[in-house]
Amino acid sequence: MRSHGCGDLRQDASGSSVQLCGWVDRRRDHGGVIFIDLRDRSGVVQITVDPDNGAEVFAAAEHLRNETVLQVNGVVRARPAESLNDRLATGAIEVLASAITVLNPVRGNLPFPVSVHDEDNTREELRLRYRYLDLRRERMGQNLRLRHQTVRAIRGYLEAEGFIEVETPVLTRSTPEGARDYLVPSRVCGGEWFALPQSPQLFKQLLMVGGLERYYQIARCFRDEDLRADRQPEFTQLDMEMSFLDQEQILALNEGLIAQIWKQVKGVELPRPFPRMSWHDAMERYGTDRPDTRYGMELVNVSDLVAGIGFKVFSGAVASGGSVKVLPVPGGNEALSNVRIKPGGDVFSEAQAAGAGGLAFIRVREGGEIDTIGAIKDNLSEQAKAELLARTGALPGTLLLFGAGDTTTVNKALDRVRQFLARELGLVKPDRENDQWNFLWVVDFPMFEFNQDEHRYEALHHPFCAPNTEDLGTDPAAWADTLPTARAQAYDLVLNGLELGGGSLRIHNSDLQRQVLQTVGLPLEEANQQFGFLMDALDLGAPPHGGIAFGLDRMVMLLAGEESIRDTIAFPKTQQARCLMTGAPGGVASKQLQELHVASIWDPEQD
């Protein structure tokens, strides 16, 4: 069908006869000579159609529409000096057409322009409805090729390190892993259900019991949860598990993996080792367990300074077990007016969206004088003012934003405001211009967090993480008491404020595993019913093991500088978990439901 790719031709091909195939990117009629930009996945080349080279070929080119599929025969020649195009890799040559064959015309109107020359202002809903057209665009093609390069780098590194790829089941058993399962009714086992895997967690642990020692998989996972820009109901993760490695060895191995990906895909040499930060420090200094460390503005806890002052918003928060924290904003006096911080302002709205009632603030003036509205200034002693300025490192021109209340809300609000102001003040570049890669391992997570609504403990990661042996103690009889406050041997890799992946060492003692499941509220009988196969395996020579999973879609999103993982997936779902192109999910015939022994009780009137 063709001898070359459109984007592969260069000056050294001048004089060669070529046969090309592709789509009409655009057509230009210059009064006697027609120019066609022909596009395939390799790039674009200019086709020149001269009436002196044959009336038939000129007639074929006269009425071509964009996105028509062509086969073109012709001769490569150098472009005249005045028509060189530095924006194209093929901009020094053109192909003088001797024959044009329309392989498939376009019937009907294009829903949106596809040409690389057209500004992309198409609504995402339309792009997803006609995704096959969107994939022809240069940006989407580049993103999918980058995704391929990322996976190729992953496989090359892991296989050199002795890992083997194993596929785990997609039809499995429903287990409590935090999010809702996608359920599949069984036709042959009436009344019973499969679940699509939220992760291959248990299977990869069993592979370690099976002696494989180093496993990886580019795994498809499914979670029926509310969606955001960086989430999908079905997603892809790099899944890994390793035996006989401690936490430091696992982290070092994965740093090597990430470094190789960034070197091969972006040409960037990453400094190693990556920094480490405990979960407690991350929450105290940034208000989040996935801090963006590309800029400062760290939170400062001043609860002790304001606990006894007459400003009840502060003293009341501390007295009720909460905290008061400060977000210092250098240069904030000039950049942020009072209107923006007060109710109705954009900074206030960011704090409010995270659950805060508002923000108190102080402006630091020349000479260290503080300027504020309300009762803060009047209730701070000179010593407390001096200590406040010293702790926050506030210089003249600094704006101090205060959060007060329960610690969880204070952290969420100031973290959100911090990220918002970093973008507003230009402390971070837009995603597509980002050239700063701040990796950070967050370690020493708590094993559990307490769910106030359900009055029980929940595993912060999942109930198969191994606790820190120093916190657990050596007496099994005391585990029920020591587990709730223990740290997990867990670790997350954070990049520029986004979680790239996470993992842990696993429990390989069945008694400890049972106790952890009981701690999260799973009765022993139910634990044996749901996870008895795992406990049996742990009793039959399970090695010490651990692993990690990276979100491949999110990793490619960051590498590509995109804002949504939908732009790194060939056929994504919308935020309503729908495929606009195929119309999924859709209805099925009553006969299918009967065969599956299920019936729908959905009432459209109540939806």
PyMOL commands that set and color helices and strands:
alter all, ss='L'
color gray80, all
select helices_A, chain A and resi 6-8+11-13+51-53+55-62+81-83+124-129+131-134+138-160+201-209+247-266+279-286+303-306+312-319+332-335+338-341+346-353+366-368+376-379+382-392+407-424+431-433+469-472+476-485+510-519+524-538+552-560+565-568+590-595+604-606
alter helices_A, ss='H'
color red, helices_A
select strands_A, chain A and resi 17-29+34-40+43-49+69-78+93-104+164-165+183-185+193-195+214-222+234-243+276-278+300-301+323-329+360-364+370-372+399-405+439-443+448-451+456-459+490-495+498-505+545-551
alter strands_A, ss='S'
color yellow, strands_A
deselect
rebuild
show_as cartoon
